[in-house]
Amino acid sequence: MKLFDFKGSLVFEKQTNRIFEQINVSSMNSGIYILHLSNGVKNITKKLVIQY
């Protein structure tokens, strides 16, 4: 699991085998982020909006 800011900088990375995972975003600025998930076979990319 990788989380990038809208400029393309990696802001969070974690390897996990869990189906459900939480990311603490309280220290991140409001904005648009890109979440990239991969299990080695399938890749999923989603837009994530953090707004306070």
C-alpha positions as CSV (number, residue, x, y, z in Angstrom):
1,M,0.0,0.0,0.0
2,K,1.4,3.4,-1.0
3,L,0.0,6.8,-0.6
4,F,1.3,9.7,-2.8
5,D,0.5,13.4,-2.6
6,F,-0.8,15.1,-5.7
7,K,2.7,16.1,-6.7
8,G,3.7,12.4,-6.8
9,S,5.8,12.3,-3.6
10,L,5.4,9.2,-1.5
11,V,4.0,10.1,1.9
12,F,3.1,6.7,3.3
13,E,4.0,3.1,2.6
14,K,3.1,-0.1,4.3
15,Q,3.3,-3.8,3.4
16,T,0.4,-5.8,4.7
17,N,-1.5,-9.0,4.0
18,R,-4.7,-7.8,5.7
19,I,-7.9,-7.3,3.8
20,F,-8.8,-4.2,5.9
21,E,-6.3,-1.6,6.8
22,Q,-6.6,1.8,8.4
23,I,-4.3,4.8,7.7
24,N,-3.9,7.5,10.3
25,V,-4.1,10.7,8.2
26,S,-4.3,13.2,11.1
27,S,-0.7,14.4,10.4
28,M,-1.3,14.9,6.7
29,N,-2.4,18.2,5.1
30,S,-5.8,18.6,3.5
31,G,-5.6,17.8,-0.2
32,I,-5.8,15.2,-2.9
33,Y,-3.8,12.0,-2.6
34,I,-3.4,8.9,-4.7
35,L,-3.7,5.5,-3.0
36,H,-2.0,2.6,-4.8
37,L,-2.8,-1.0,-3.7
38,S,-1.1,-4.1,-5.1
39,N,-1.1,-7.8,-4.2
40,G,1.4,-8.8,-6.8
41,V,-1.3,-9.8,-9.3
42,K,-3.8,-7.0,-9.3
43,N,-3.2,-3.2,-8.9
44,I,-5.7,-0.7,-7.7
45,T,-5.3,3.1,-7.8
46,K,-7.8,5.4,-6.1
47,K,-8.1,9.1,-5.5
48,L,-8.3,10.0,-1.8
49,V,-9.4,13.4,-0.6
50,I,-8.4,14.5,2.9
51,Q,-10.4,17.5,4.1
52,Y,-10.5,18.9,7.7
